[in-house]
């Protein structure tokens, strides 16, 4: 499941960067007035109106993919194994010694208050 999460997260980041690039490439509504008098319309790769349609459609498709990857990431994150307990209980469990070593170090005080925490 970890590889799937990494794959979706990578796709999510790449789609987000592509959306940013496409939005920056698009012309605003104010650019239409200059294009009406012939400035720059003939130099367009997709024609006078083709670039707006191509870029806007591509942006819409990438936005749908971004939405889908967002939902997938939320679903994967919500299905992770939930760990119960507190951080202090995990600390106490990780600091506990094996059965053979507890008797050898009973008289040694490490200064830790972790043994005083009720379980």
N, CA, C and O atoms as CSV, one atom per row, in Angstrom:
chain,resi,resn,atom,element,x,y,z
A,1,UNK,N,N,0.831,-1.190,0.000
A,1,UNK,CA,C,0.000,0.000,0.000
A,1,UNK,C,C,0.877,1.255,0.000
A,1,UNK,O,O,0.457,2.307,-0.481
A,2,UNK,N,N,2.086,1.143,0.536
A,2,UNK,CA,C,2.981,2.291,0.601
A,2,UNK,C,C,3.404,2.741,-0.799
A,2,UNK,O,O,3.522,3.941,-1.048
A,3,UNK,N,N,3.630,1.813,-1.700
A,3,UNK,CA,C,4.032,2.181,-3.063
A,3,UNK,C,C,2.877,2.862,-3.783
A,3,UNK,O,O,3.099,3.760,-4.595
A,4,UNK,N,N,1.635,2.443,-3.494
A,4,UNK,CA,C,0.476,3.064,-4.126
A,4,UNK,C,C,0.325,4.509,-3.662
A,4,UNK,O,O,0.038,5.397,-4.465
A,5,UNK,N,N,0.518,4.740,-2.376
A,5,UNK,CA,C,0.443,6.095,-1.826
A,5,UNK,C,C,1.517,6.982,-2.454
A,5,UNK,O,O,1.247,8.130,-2.807
A,6,UNK,N,N,2.720,6.456,-2.592
A,6,UNK,CA,C,3.811,7.223,-3.207
A,6,UNK,C,C,3.524,7.535,-4.665
A,6,UNK,O,O,3.815,8.632,-5.141
A,7,UNK,N,N,2.955,6.572,-5.372
A,7,UNK,CA,C,2.628,6.781,-6.781
A,7,UNK,C,C,1.564,7.862,-6.947
A,7,UNK,O,O,1.704,8.745,-7.793
A,8,UNK,N,N,0.505,7.798,-6.146
A,8,UNK,CA,C,-0.576,8.778,-6.247
A,8,UNK,C,C,-0.080,10.153,-5.813
A,8,UNK,O,O,-0.451,11.163,-6.411
A,9,UNK,N,N,0.755,10.199,-4.777
A,9,UNK,CA,C,1.293,11.479,-4.322
A,9,UNK,C,C,2.191,12.116,-5.376
A,9,UNK,O,O,2.147,13.330,-5.574
A,10,UNK,N,N,2.997,11.315,-6.048
A,10,UNK,CA,C,3.847,11.833,-7.119
A,10,UNK,C,C,3.009,12.366,-8.275
A,10,UNK,O,O,3.289,13.439,-8.808
A,11,UNK,N,N,1.982,11.614,-8.660
A,11,UNK,CA,C,1.090,12.080,-9.725
A,11,UNK,C,C,0.371,13.364,-9.310
A,11,UNK,O,O,0.188,14.264,-10.130
A,12,UNK,N,N,-0.031,13.452,-8.065
A,12,UNK,CA,C,-0.722,14.631,-7.545
A,12,UNK,C,C,0.167,15.871,-7.644
A,12,UNK,O,O,-0.292,16.936,-8.058
A,13,UNK,N,N,1.413,15.733,-7.269
A,13,UNK,CA,C,2.350,16.871,-7.314
A,13,UNK,C,C,2.637,17.278,-8.761
A,13,UNK,O,O,2.680,18.468,-9.073
A,14,UNK,N,N,2.832,16.297,-9.645
A,14,UNK,CA,C,3.100,16.613,-11.048
A,14,UNK,C,C,1.904,17.293,-11.715
A,14,UNK,O,O,2.076,18.224,-12.502
A,15,UNK,N,N,0.699,16.831,-11.403
A,15,UNK,CA,C,-0.503,17.455,-11.963
A,15,UNK,C,C,-0.654,18.875,-11.430
A,15,UNK,O,O,-1.044,19.777,-12.171
A,16,UNK,N,N,-0.347,19.077,-10.156
A,16,UNK,CA,C,-0.438,20.425,-9.579
A,16,UNK,C,C,0.529,21.382,-10.265
A,16,UNK,O,O,0.169,22.522,-10.559
A,17,UNK,N,N,1.747,20.930,-10.520
A,17,UNK,CA,C,2.719,21.776,-11.218
A,17,UNK,C,C,2.285,22.048,-12.654
A,17,UNK,O,O,2.488,23.151,-13.163
A,18,UNK,N,N,1.688,21.052,-13.315
A,18,UNK,CA,C,1.214,21.247,-14.680
A,18,UNK,C,C,0.059,22.250,-14.727
A,18,UNK,O,O,-0.020,23.065,-15.646
A,19,UNK,N,N,-0.832,22.192,-13.739
A,19,UNK,CA,C,-1.933,23.159,-13.685
A,19,UNK,C,C,-1.395,24.573,-13.492
A,19,UNK,O,O,-1.866,25.517,-14.126
A,20,UNK,N,N,-0.418,24.709,-12.623
A,20,UNK,CA,C,0.179,26.028,-12.400
A,20,UNK,C,C,0.776,26.569,-13.693
A,20,UNK,O,O,0.576,27.733,-14.040
A,21,UNK,N,N,1.514,25.711,-14.406
A,21,UNK,CA,C,2.114,26.139,-15.672
A,21,UNK,C,C,1.084,26.511,-16.723
A,21,UNK,O,O,1.250,27.502,-17.434
A,22,UNK,N,N,0.016,25.722,-16.827
A,22,UNK,CA,C,-1.014,26.019,-17.825
A,22,UNK,C,C,-1.775,27.298,-17.500
A,22,UNK,O,O,-2.110,28.070,-18.399
A,23,UNK,N,N,-2.044,27.519,-16.240
A,23,UNK,CA,C,-2.753,28.743,-15.860
A,23,UNK,C,C,-1.890,29.972,-16.150
A,23,UNK,O,O,-2.399,31.005,-16.583
A,24,UNK,N,N,-0.596,29.856,-15.913
A,24,UNK,CA,C,0.296,30.989,-16.203
A,24,UNK,C,C,0.448,31.231,-17.703
A,24,UNK,O,O,0.702,32.361,-18.119
A,25,UNK,N,N,0.298,30.194,-18.517
A,25,UNK,CA,C,0.422,30.349,-19.969
A,25,UNK,C,C,-0.818,30.969,-20.610
A,25,UNK,O,O,-0.722,31.544,-21.694
A,26,UNK,N,N,-1.959,30.865,-19.972
A,26,UNK,CA,C,-3.193,31.349,-20.570
A,26,UNK,C,C,-3.261,32.866,-20.541
A,26,UNK,O,O,-2.719,33.516,-19.647
A,27,UNK,N,N,-3.928,33.405,-21.525
A,27,UNK,CA,C,-4.117,34.843,-21.611
A,27,UNK,C,C,-5.325,35.235,-20.791
A,27,UNK,O,O,-6.289,34.480,-20.669
A,28,UNK,N,N,-5.255,36.431,-20.232
A,28,UNK,CA,C,-6.400,36.944,-19.508
A,28,UNK,C,C,-7.443,37.490,-20.460
A,28,UNK,O,O,-7.250,37.487,-21.676
A,29,UNK,N,N,-8.546,37.957,-19.906
A,29,UNK,CA,C,-9.621,38.518,-20.735
A,29,UNK,C,C,-9.192,39.829,-21.399
A,29,UNK,O,O,-9.733,40.189,-22.445
A,30,UNK,N,N,-8.249,40.534,-20.824
A,30,UNK,CA,C,-7.784,41.788,-21.402
A,30,UNK,C,C,-6.940,41.604,-22.641
A,30,UNK,O,O,-6.745,42.556,-23.396
A,31,UNK,N,N,-6.432,40.403,-22.872
A,31,UNK,CA,C,-5.597,40.144,-24.047
A,31,UNK,C,C,-6.437,40.026,-25.311
A,31,UNK,O,O,-5.898,40.104,-26.415
A,32,UNK,N,N,-7.738,39.841,-25.173
A,32,UNK,CA,C,-8.592,39.702,-26.353
A,32,UNK,C,C,-8.691,40.996,-27.157
A,32,UNK,O,O,-8.840,40.946,-28.378
A,33,UNK,N,N,-8.615,42.127,-26.515
A,33,UNK,CA,C,-8.719,43.407,-27.222
A,33,UNK,C,C,-7.509,43.627,-28.139
A,33,UNK,O,O,-7.660,44.103,-29.264
A,34,UNK,N,N,-6.330,43.285,-27.665
A,34,UNK,CA,C,-5.140,43.415,-28.498
A,34,UNK,C,C,-5.143,42.411,-29.630
A,34,UNK,O,O,-4.672,42.711,-30.727
A,35,UNK,N,N,-5.665,41.228,-29.383
A,35,UNK,CA,C,-5.727,40.200,-30.418
A,35,UNK,C,C,-6.758,40.551,-31.489
A,35,UNK,O,O,-6.666,40.062,-32.615
A,36,UNK,N,N,-7.736,41.389,-31.154
A,36,UNK,CA,C,-8.766,41.757,-32.125
A,36,UNK,C,C,-8.190,42.610,-33.244
A,36,UNK,O,O,-8.725,42.606,-34.353
A,37,UNK,N,N,-7.112,43.342,-32.981
A,37,UNK,CA,C,-6.503,44.195,-34.001
A,37,UNK,C,C,-5.333,43.511,-34.704
A,37,UNK,O,O,-4.600,44.152,-35.456
A,38,UNK,N,N,-5.159,42.217,-34.461
A,38,UNK,CA,C,-4.162,41.463,-35.197
A,38,UNK,C,C,-2.806,41.379,-34.543
A,38,UNK,O,O,-1.868,40.878,-35.162
A,39,UNK,N,N,-2.663,41.835,-33.345
A,39,UNK,CA,C,-1.337,41.769,-32.716
A,39,UNK,C,C,-1.172,40.430,-32.005
A,39,UNK,O,O,-1.784,40.193,-30.964
A,40,UNK,N,N,-0.365,39.580,-32.558
A,40,UNK,CA,C,-0.038,38.318,-31.926
A,40,UNK,C,C,-0.950,37.163,-32.285
A,40,UNK,O,O,-0.624,36.023,-31.954
A,41,UNK,N,N,-2.045,37.388,-32.926
A,41,UNK,CA,C,-2.960,36.293,-33.244
A,41,UNK,C,C,-2.387,35.387,-34.327
A,41,UNK,O,O,-2.610,34.177,-34.310
A,42,UNK,N,N,-1.648,35.972,-35.272
A,42,UNK,CA,C,-1.113,35.142,-36.348
A,42,UNK,C,C,0.085,34.330,-35.883
A,42,UNK,O,O,0.406,33.310,-36.493
A,43,UNK,N,N,0.745,34.752,-34.830
A,43,UNK,CA,C,1.912,34.028,-34.337
A,43,UNK,C,C,1.564,32.897,-33.400
A,43,UNK,O,O,2.461,32.229,-32.885
A,44,UNK,N,N,0.292,32.663,-33.164
A,44,UNK,CA,C,-0.135,31.621,-32.247
A,44,UNK,C,C,0.041,30.248,-32.880
A,44,UNK,O,O,-0.175,30.083,-34.081
A,45,UNK,N,N,0.419,29.300,-32.105
A,45,UNK,CA,C,0.634,27.946,-32.592
A,45,UNK,C,C,-0.677,27.278,-32.980
A,45,UNK,O,O,-0.723,26.518,-33.947
A,46,UNK,N,N,-1.743,27.556,-32.235
A,46,UNK,CA,C,-3.018,26.893,-32.466
A,46,UNK,C,C,-4.017,27.777,-33.195
A,46,UNK,O,O,-5.187,27.407,-33.295
A,47,UNK,N,N,-3.610,28.910,-33.699
A,47,UNK,CA,C,-4.522,29.825,-34.366
A,47,UNK,C,C,-5.041,30.875,-33.396
A,47,UNK,O,O,-4.612,30.930,-32.243
A,48,UNK,N,N,-5.963,31.706,-33.866
A,48,UNK,CA,C,-6.443,32.819,-33.049
A,48,UNK,C,C,-7.257,32.341,-31.852
A,48,UNK,O,O,-7.100,32.882,-30.758
A,49,UNK,N,N,-8.115,31.353,-32.026
A,49,UNK,CA,C,-8.936,30.878,-30.917
A,49,UNK,C,C,-8.557,29.480,-30.460
A,49,UNK,O,O,-9.057,29.008,-29.439
A,50,UNK,N,N,-7.699,28.824,-31.184
A,50,UNK,CA,C,-7.348,27.447,-30.855
A,50,UNK,C,C,-6.569,27.311,-29.563
A,50,UNK,O,O,-6.747,26.327,-28.845
A,51,UNK,N,N,-5.716,28.262,-29.250
A,51,UNK,CA,C,-4.913,28.137,-28.042
A,51,UNK,C,C,-5.761,28.245,-26.794
A,51,UNK,O,O,-5.511,27.545,-25.814
A,52,UNK,N,N,-6.759,29.110,-26.813
A,52,UNK,CA,C,-7.616,29.255,-25.645
A,52,UNK,C,C,-8.394,27.964,-25.406
A,52,UNK,O,O,-8.511,27.518,-24.264
A,53,UNK,N,N,-8.917,27.369,-26.449
A,53,UNK,CA,C,-9.673,26.136,-26.280
A,53,UNK,C,C,-8.780,24.985,-25.824
A,53,UNK,O,O,-9.149,24.230,-24.924
A,54,UNK,N,N,-7.622,24.851,-26.435
A,54,UNK,CA,C,-6.703,23.774,-26.074
A,54,UNK,C,C,-6.233,23.909,-24.639
A,54,UNK,O,O,-6.273,22.945,-23.875
A,55,UNK,N,N,-5.786,25.110,-24.264
A,55,UNK,CA,C,-5.278,25.309,-22.910
A,55,UNK,C,C,-6.379,25.177,-21.863
A,55,UNK,O,O,-6.149,24.608,-20.796
A,56,UNK,N,N,-7.555,25.687,-22.150
A,56,UNK,CA,C,-8.637,25.599,-21.168
A,56,UNK,C,C,-9.131,24.162,-21.015
A,56,UNK,O,O,-9.467,23.739,-19.909
A,57,UNK,N,N,-9.178,23.416,-22.105
A,57,UNK,CA,C,-9.588,22.013,-22.000
A,57,UNK,C,C,-8.549,21.188,-21.262
A,57,UNK,O,O,-8.897,20.340,-20.440
A,58,UNK,N,N,-7.287,21.428,-21.545
A,58,UNK,CA,C,-6.222,20.711,-20.853
A,58,UNK,C,C,-6.229,21.040,-19.365
A,58,UNK,O,O,-6.019,20.159,-18.531
A,59,UNK,N,N,-6.468,22.298,-19.033
A,59,UNK,CA,C,-6.548,22.696,-17.635
A,59,UNK,C,C,-7.727,22.020,-16.950
A,59,UNK,O,O,-7.612,21.595,-15.800
A,60,UNK,N,N,-8.849,21.915,-17.635
A,60,UNK,CA,C,-10.026,21.257,-17.058
A,60,UNK,C,C,-9.771,19.769,-16.818
A,60,UNK,O,O,-10.186,19.225,-15.795
A,61,UNK,N,N,-9.097,19.117,-17.748
A,61,UNK,CA,C,-8.786,17.691,-17.579
A,61,UNK,C,C,-7.819,17.507,-16.418
A,61,UNK,O,O,-8.006,16.612,-15.594
A,62,UNK,N,N,-6.792,18.341,-16.344
A,62,UNK,CA,C,-5.835,18.233,-15.240
A,62,UNK,C,C,-6.482,18.565,-13.896
A,62,UNK,O,O,-6.106,17.995,-12.871
A,63,UNK,N,N,-7.440,19.470,-13.892
A,63,UNK,CA,C,-8.154,19.782,-12.651
A,63,UNK,C,C,-8.974,18.572,-12.195
A,63,UNK,O,O,-9.054,18.298,-10.997
A,64,UNK,N,N,-9.580,17.853,-13.130
A,64,UNK,CA,C,-10.330,16.642,-12.774
A,64,UNK,C,C,-9.394,15.560,-12.232
A,64,UNK,O,O,-9.739,14.860,-11.279
A,65,UNK,N,N,-8.206,15.421,-12.841
A,65,UNK,CA,C,-7.226,14.447,-12.351
A,65,UNK,C,C,-6.726,14.851,-10.970
A,65,UNK,O,O,-6.537,13.995,-10.105
A,66,UNK,N,N,-6.512,16.142,-10.757
A,66,UNK,CA,C,-6.076,16.644,-9.454
A,66,UNK,C,C,-7.134,16.345,-8.393
A,66,UNK,O,O,-6.804,15.939,-7.279
A,67,UNK,N,N,-8.392,16.545,-8.739
A,67,UNK,CA,C,-9.492,16.260,-7.816
A,67,UNK,C,C,-9.534,14.773,-7.475
A,67,UNK,O,O,-9.726,14.404,-6.317
A,68,UNK,N,N,-9.354,13.927,-8.479
A,68,UNK,CA,C,-9.383,12.478,-8.259
A,68,UNK,C,C,-8.212,12.021,-7.396
A,68,UNK,O,O,-8.384,11.180,-6.514
A,69,UNK,N,N,-7.031,12.564,-7.642
A,69,UNK,CA,C,-5.882,12.175,-6.815
A,69,UNK,C,C,-6.029,12.699,-5.391
A,69,UNK,O,O,-5.566,12.056,-4.450
A,70,UNK,N,N,-6.670,13.862,-5.216
A,70,UNK,CA,C,-6.917,14.374,-3.873
A,70,UNK,C,C,-7.838,13.443,-3.099
A,70,UNK,O,O,-7.585,13.141,-1.933
A,71,UNK,N,N,-8.906,12.988,-3.745
A,71,UNK,CA,C,-9.824,12.052,-3.090
A,71,UNK,C,C,-9.147,10.716,-2.794
A,71,UNK,O,O,-9.387,10.114,-1.748
A,72,UNK,N,N,-8.309,10.257,-3.707
A,72,UNK,CA,C,-7.597,8.996,-3.491
A,72,UNK,C,C,-6.638,9.101,-2.328
A,72,UNK,O,O,-6.562,8.187,-1.507
A,73,UNK,N,N,-5.899,10.204,-2.238
A,73,UNK,CA,C,-4.981,10.397,-1.119
A,73,UNK,C,C,-5.731,10.481,0.208
A,73,UNK,O,O,-5.264,9.951,1.217
A,74,UNK,N,N,-6.881,11.139,0.216
A,74,UNK,CA,C,-7.678,11.220,1.437
A,74,UNK,C,C,-8.200,9.841,1.839
A,74,UNK,O,O,-8.226,9.508,3.024
A,75,UNK,N,N,-8.612,9.044,0.864
A,75,UNK,CA,C,-9.108,7.698,1.149
A,75,UNK,C,C,-7.997,6.799,1.691
A,75,UNK,O,O,-8.212,6.060,2.652
A,76,UNK,N,N,-6.830,6.856,1.090
A,76,UNK,CA,C,-5.711,6.031,1.535
A,76,UNK,C,C,-5.274,6.452,2.946
A,76,UNK,O,O,-4.959,5.601,3.777
A,77,UNK,N,N,-5.257,7.753,3.211
A,77,UNK,CA,C,-4.850,8.229,4.535
A,77,UNK,C,C,-5.866,7.851,5.605
A,77,UNK,O,O,-5.489,7.608,6.751
A,78,UNK,N,N,-7.143,7.799,5.253
A,78,UNK,CA,C,-8.161,7.456,6.245
A,78,UNK,C,C,-8.196,5.965,6.537
A,78,UNK,O,O,-8.724,5.561,7.573
A,79,UNK,N,N,-7.656,5.142,5.663
A,79,UNK,CA,C,-7.663,3.693,5.867
A,79,UNK,C,C,-6.386,3.162,6.504
A,79,UNK,O,O,-6.193,1.948,6.569
A,80,UNK,N,N,-5.516,4.042,6.971
A,80,UNK,CA,C,-4.309,3.584,7.648
A,80,UNK,C,C,-4.681,2.975,8.996
A,80,UNK,O,O,-5.719,3.304,9.571
A,81,UNK,N,N,-3.831,2.095,9.489
A,81,UNK,CA,C,-4.077,1.455,10.774
A,81,UNK,C,C,-4.007,2.510,11.873
A,81,UNK,O,O,-3.034,3.255,11.990
A,82,UNK,N,N,-5.059,2.549,12.667
A,82,UNK,CA,C,-5.113,3.530,13.739
A,82,UNK,C,C,-4.453,2.951,14.986
A,82,UNK,O,O,-4.806,1.859,15.432
A,83,UNK,N,N,-3.506,3.677,15.541
A,83,UNK,CA,C,-2.793,3.253,16.725
A,83,UNK,C,C,-3.495,3.874,17.929
A,83,UNK,O,O,-3.675,5.089,17.998
A,84,UNK,N,N,-3.883,3.031,18.867
A,84,UNK,CA,C,-4.523,3.550,20.073
A,84,UNK,C,C,-3.480,3.738,21.161
A,84,UNK,O,O,-2.423,3.107,21.144
A,85,UNK,N,N,-3.783,4.592,22.085
A,85,UNK,CA,C,-2.859,4.867,23.170
A,85,UNK,C,C,-2.227,6.236,23.009
A,85,UNK,O,O,-2.514,6.974,22.066
A,86,UNK,N,N,-1.381,6.544,23.932
A,86,UNK,CA,C,-0.750,7.852,23.917
A,86,UNK,C,C,0.724,7.727,23.575
A,86,UNK,O,O,1.270,6.627,23.498
A,87,UNK,N,N,1.339,8.843,23.379
A,87,UNK,CA,C,2.772,8.876,23.079
A,87,UNK,C,C,3.570,8.384,24.286
A,87,UNK,O,O,4.591,7.714,24.131
A,88,UNK,N,N,3.107,8.715,25.467
A,88,UNK,CA,C,3.819,8.302,26.683
A,88,UNK,C,C,3.771,6.788,26.858
A,88,UNK,O,O,4.748,6.199,27.321
A,89,UNK,N,N,2.657,6.142,26.498
A,89,UNK,CA,C,2.591,4.694,26.604
A,89,UNK,C,C,3.556,4.034,25.632
A,89,UNK,O,O,4.170,3.019,25.963
A,90,UNK,N,N,3.695,4.587,24.456
A,90,UNK,CA,C,4.647,4.052,23.494
A,90,UNK,C,C,6.076,4.218,23.998
A,90,UNK,O,O,6.919,3.349,23.775
A,91,UNK,N,N,6.347,5.327,24.674
A,91,UNK,CA,C,7.688,5.573,25.218
A,91,UNK,C,C,8.004,4.579,26.326
A,91,UNK,O,O,9.114,4.048,26.383
A,92,UNK,N,N,7.047,4.323,27.201
A,92,UNK,CA,C,7.248,3.376,28.295
A,92,UNK,C,C,7.483,1.983,27.745
A,92,UNK,O,O,8.350,1.263,28.239
A,93,UNK,N,N,6.726,1.592,26.733
A,93,UNK,CA,C,6.891,0.262,26.158
A,93,UNK,C,C,8.234,0.118,25.459
A,93,UNK,O,O,8.830,-0.959,25.491
A,94,UNK,N,N,8.717,1.170,24.834
A,94,UNK,CA,C,10.005,1.077,24.137
A,94,UNK,C,C,11.170,1.110,25.112
A,94,UNK,O,O,12.250,0.621,24.783
A,95,UNK,N,N,10.982,1.678,26.316
A,95,UNK,CA,C,12.062,1.739,27.296
A,95,UNK,C,C,12.099,0.537,28.217
A,95,UNK,O,O,13.065,0.367,28.960
A,96,UNK,N,N,11.073,-0.302,28.189
A,96,UNK,CA,C,11.058,-1.466,29.079
A,96,UNK,C,C,12.130,-2.455,28.638
A,96,UNK,O,O,12.364,-2.657,27.446
A,97,UNK,N,N,12.776,-3.065,29.628
A,97,UNK,CA,C,13.866,-3.992,29.377
A,97,UNK,C,C,13.326,-5.411,29.267
A,97,UNK,O,O,12.234,-5.689,29.764
A,98,UNK,N,N,14.061,-6.311,28.633
A,98,UNK,CA,C,13.656,-7.714,28.594
A,98,UNK,C,C,13.636,-8.309,30.007
A,98,UNK,O,O,14.228,-7.745,30.927
A,99,UNK,N,N,12.961,-9.435,30.176
A,99,UNK,CA,C,12.756,-10.030,31.499
A,99,UNK,C,C,14.062,-10.363,32.201
A,99,UNK,O,O,14.156,-10.195,33.417
A,100,UNK,N,N,15.055,-10.820,31.491
A,100,UNK,CA,C,16.322,-11.187,32.107
A,100,UNK,C,C,17.115,-9.989,32.607
A,100,UNK,O,O,17.910,-10.137,33.536
A,101,UNK,N,N,16.931,-8.832,32.037
A,101,UNK,CA,C,17.715,-7.656,32.423
A,101,UNK,C,C,17.029,-6.827,33.498
A,101,UNK,O,O,17.671,-5.952,34.080
A,102,UNK,N,N,15.771,-7.058,33.784
A,102,UNK,CA,C,15.078,-6.266,34.800
A,102,UNK,C,C,15.609,-6.559,36.189
A,102,UNK,O,O,15.732,-5.650,37.010
A,103,UNK,N,N,15.923,-7.807,36.460
A,103,UNK,CA,C,16.400,-8.158,37.802
A,103,UNK,C,C,17.816,-7.648,38.042
A,103,UNK,O,O,18.173,-7.348,39.181
A,104,UNK,N,N,18.623,-7.544,37.000
A,104,UNK,CA,C,20.009,-7.103,37.168
A,104,UNK,C,C,20.088,-5.610,37.431
A,104,UNK,O,O,21.063,-5.155,38.029
A,105,UNK,N,N,19.097,-4.827,37.008
A,105,UNK,CA,C,19.178,-3.383,37.149
A,105,UNK,C,C,18.081,-2.812,38.032
A,105,UNK,O,O,17.717,-1.648,37.865
A,106,UNK,N,N,17.534,-3.598,38.979
A,106,UNK,CA,C,16.466,-3.094,39.824
A,106,UNK,C,C,16.951,-1.978,40.740
A,106,UNK,O,O,16.214,-1.026,40.995
A,107,UNK,N,N,18.150,-2.080,41.226
A,107,UNK,CA,C,18.657,-1.091,42.167
A,107,UNK,C,C,19.154,0.178,41.502
A,107,UNK,O,O,19.429,1.155,42.198
A,108,UNK,N,N,19.280,0.202,40.187
A,108,UNK,CA,C,19.806,1.356,39.474
A,108,UNK,C,C,18.655,2.308,39.156
A,108,UNK,O,O,17.679,1.911,38.520
A,109,UNK,N,N,18.765,3.571,39.601
A,109,UNK,CA,C,17.741,4.572,39.317
A,109,UNK,C,C,18.213,5.407,38.129
A,109,UNK,O,O,19.235,6.089,38.203
A,110,UNK,N,N,17.465,5.347,37.046
A,110,UNK,CA,C,17.851,6.082,35.847
A,110,UNK,C,C,17.338,7.518,35.866
A,110,UNK,O,O,17.687,8.306,34.987
A,111,UNK,N,N,16.520,7.871,36.849
A,111,UNK,CA,C,15.991,9.223,36.913
A,111,UNK,C,C,14.754,9.419,36.058
A,111,UNK,O,O,14.237,10.533,35.969
A,112,UNK,N,N,14.273,8.368,35.431
A,112,UNK,CA,C,13.110,8.478,34.555
A,112,UNK,C,C,11.832,8.339,35.365
A,112,UNK,O,O,11.739,7.492,36.254
A,113,UNK,N,N,10.869,9.157,35.060
A,113,UNK,CA,C,9.564,9.096,35.714
A,113,UNK,C,C,8.592,8.235,34.913
A,113,UNK,O,O,7.406,8.177,35.237
A,114,UNK,N,N,9.082,7.569,33.872
A,114,UNK,CA,C,8.218,6.785,33.001
A,114,UNK,C,C,7.588,5.610,33.746
A,114,UNK,O,O,6.483,5.192,33.401
A,115,UNK,N,N,8.271,5.065,34.766
A,115,UNK,CA,C,7.725,3.940,35.505
A,115,UNK,C,C,6.579,4.339,36.406
A,115,UNK,O,O,5.833,3.475,36.866
A,116,UNK,N,N,6.416,5.647,36.677
A,116,UNK,CA,C,5.333,6.133,37.524
A,116,UNK,C,C,4.041,6.361,36.774
A,116,UNK,O,O,3.011,6.622,37.396
A,117,UNK,N,N,4.064,6.270,35.455
A,117,UNK,CA,C,2.870,6.525,34.650
A,117,UNK,C,C,1.963,5.311,34.707
A,117,UNK,O,O,2.397,4.203,34.392
A,118,UNK,N,N,0.688,5.501,35.109
A,118,UNK,CA,C,-0.227,4.344,35.154
A,118,UNK,C,C,-0.558,3.856,33.746
A,118,UNK,O,O,-0.634,4.633,32.794
A,119,UNK,N,N,-0.747,2.564,33.652
A,119,UNK,CA,C,-1.070,1.968,32.344
A,119,UNK,C,C,-2.541,1.669,32.239
A,119,UNK,O,O,-2.997,1.166,31.213
